[in-house]
Amino acid sequence: MTLGSHLTPLARSHITQADVVFAALSDGVVEMWLERMHPDVRSLQSYYQEGKSRMKTYRQWVEVMMAEVRAGERVCGVFYGHPGIFAWSPHKAIEVARAEGFQAHMEPGISAEDCLYADLGIDPGRFGCQHFEASQLLFYERRIDPAGYLVLWQVGLVGDRSLARFQTGPAYRQVLVDLLSRDYPLDHEVIIYRGATLPIEKPRVRRVALRDLPRIQITVEETVVLPPAEALKPNLAMQERLEALDKAGA
């Protein structure tokens, strides 16, 4: 996520030992830094276009990487954060490569989720933590537990069914708020978070009431966190069963 500091030694070795490096990174500065590590870095960002389906772009990424693999090159794809989190192309490229008999694997990286826990001081083991892509929460019937943390990804794109836009407007976020208001009071605190990608940056943290979310400008890179709104409720029936097992020495 953060330039230089969040790259593991093993990931670095794969980059330097590759014949060709494809990159989908957070900004041009990070890409320039990567070019200092390898003489043949090819950016994937140019495949994005306004009005073009992102899925079409991601399929093109897979094809351009696989073309070099089929040509016998050792290929490394570099994606910001963890390459397997909210990233379709890395998973697909590995799937296609393996199906065609090539060796392929993914190296884990430090993700926006990891940074979020550290920067916001959240322990997901304390109350539990649910993660949803924001649009998925609208498109499907999902069950929210307001006694735990709720983390919503890509709220800046919530409700987009075209996969061709880079942002949706306040009316779409209002639909999300209407859904969330079934489980949370409208004055419940919402945290809007963006991790740092450059060493000179600091994480961006904004706290607003849930009702105000439609009026707040939110980028695709920002994540929305709802802290618990209810106390954990003891499951007395299960506790009694466990107590009986303890007494029986099971």
C-alpha positions, 0 to 999 in steps of 0.5 A: 500500500505504502511506497517502498515500505510495504513490499516483502523481500520475497515479492521484491525478488519475484519482481527483479527476477522476472523477464516482464513486469506488468503493473496496476498501481495506485499512482505514477510515483509508485510506478516510477519507483517500480521502474527503478527495480526492473527495466521492463515495466508495462503499465496496465492503467492505460486500459481504463477508459471512461464509459468502458466496462471495467470487466472488459479492462480486467479481461484485457489485463489477463490476456496481455499478461498471458500473451507473454507467458505463452511466449515463454517469458517469466511474468510478474504482475504487480498490484497495489495492496494485496493482489487478491483483494478486490482484484479480479485479474490476478486470480483469473490470470493464475487460473488461466495460466494453471489451466494451460499448464504453466506454473503460477502463484500469488504472493500476499501483500499488505492490504488496505484492510491491514492498514485500516485495522492499524490506523483506526485501532480496530481489533476484528476479534473483539466484536467481529467484523463483516466486510461487504462490497457496497454494491453487493450489499444492495444487489443481494439480500445480506444479513448485517450484524450491528453488534460488530464492525461493518466495513464497506468497500468501494462506496464511491461506486455504490449502486453502479451496475454498468461497471463503466463509471468511476463514481456514483452520486449522492442519490446512490449513497442515499439508497445505501443509507436507507438500507443501513438505517434498518440496523443503525440509527441515522446519527450513528458515527460512520468513519471514512478511511483512506490509507496512505500510499506515499511515505509523506502522506498520513491516513485520511480519517473522517467521521460523520453521521450516517445521515450525512453520508450522501452529502460527503464526497467519497472516492473509490479508494476510500472505505467506510466503517460502521462501528458496533451499534449494539452490545453483544447479546449473550447466548444463554442457551449455548452457554448452558450447553457448554456449562453442562459439557464442562461439568460432565468432563467432556 
